Amino acid sequence: MTQQFYGLFSFANWSRNFYTTQGFSYATPRNGVSLFASRRLDLRGFYKLPVLERRLLVTAGISHFRFERPARGQIYSTGFLFYAKRFIVEGNYFVNQNQPGNKIGQAGSLAVQYGQEGKYWVGTVLGGGKEV
């Protein structure tokens, strides 16, 4: 099974300490089956806290997705990024609201990476949650 998927994604720097990522994607169903949402909108904000030389960021975001009617939903997220010399630590918490039925799911993830830009990276991600 294959499916065509199209998307646009961009960064916007609003100030020295705040930037956003935003994206839109579109997928066409194939033979009445969708592997990806037919439409998806994403917006996520990143704020660099003045403490620790702006190496700690807090994040918040929202995504809206729609499959063929009536399936649709929203994903709300919050998290952090921390840059410490050669380590990067990222944590995220997600609340998923699906319709129809207004079912709520939750998930979280923690990622750790080690390396040096332009040389090598190694990392791992742990995650889990409640699926609806």
N, C-alpha and C positions, 0 to 999 in steps of 0.2 A: 504494500500500500504506500503510495506517495501522495504528496499534496503540495501545491505551490504556495509559497509564503512570501509576502512582500513587507518590508518595514523601513521606517525612517527613525533615526535616533540622533539626538544632539545634546551638547553641553551648553549651558549659558552661565557665564560668570557675571554675577550681579554686583559683587564687591570683593574686597580682599579676603573676606571670611565666609562668603556665602555663594554657593553655586547650585544649579539644578541640572538634572538630566530629564529629558522628556522624549517620549517615543510614541509611535503609532504603527500598528501592523494590521495587515489584512491577509486573509487566507481564503482561497476558494474551495468549497467542498468538492470532493471527488467521489463520484458514484454514490452520493448521498451520505458519505462518511466524512467527519472532520477530525483530524488529529490535532489541529490548532484552532484557537478561537477565530471566528470569522472576522471579528474586529477586536482590537485591544488598544487602549490608551494607557500610558504610564507617565507619572510625574513623581520625582523624588528630589527632595531638598537636602543639602549637606551644609552644615554650619561648623566652621572651624573655631573651637573654643580658644579664647586668648591664653588660657593656661597651658603650660607645657609647650610653649613655643608653637602653638597652633597645630600640634601633632595629634590632638584628640578631636574627632568630629562626631557630632550627633546627626542622625538622619531621620527623616520621616517621608512617607510616600503613600500614594494611592494608585491603584490600577483598576481599570474597568474593562471587563471582557464580556463578549457576547458570542455564543455559539448559535446554531440555528434555533429559532423560537421554540420554546420559551426560555431556554437555558442561558443564564447570564449571571454576573456577580461582580463583587468588588473585593479587592485585597488591600487592607490597610497595614502599613508596616512602620516600624521604628527600629532604631539600632544605633550602633556606634562603629567607628573605625579608629584604631590607634596605631600610629607609626612609631616604632621604637628601634632606632638604628636599623638593623637588618631584619627585624621582625615586623610583621603586620598582623594585627588581631582584629577580627571583625565579628560582631554579634548582631543578629537580627531576630525580631519577633514579628510574626504575621498573624492577622485575624482575617479569615476568609469568610465572606458572606455570599452564599449562593442562592439563586432563585431559579425556579419557584420553590416555595417552602421556607424561605428565609433561614436556611440552615447555616450554622456557624461552626467553623473549624479553626484550629489554632496550630501554629507551627513555630519552631525556632531553629536557629543554626548558629554554630560557632566555628569560625575558620581561623587557622593559624598558618602563616607563610614565613619562610626564611629565605633570604638570598640577597643578591645585589643586582640592581638594574643593569642590563646589558651583559650579565655573566650567567647566572643561573637562579632558579627558584624551585623550592620544594614546599609542599604544603598539604594540609588535610582539612577536611570539613566534616563536622559532626552535626546531625540534625534529626529532628523528630517532630511529631505532632499528632493531632487528632484529625483524621480525614472524615469528610461528610459525604 
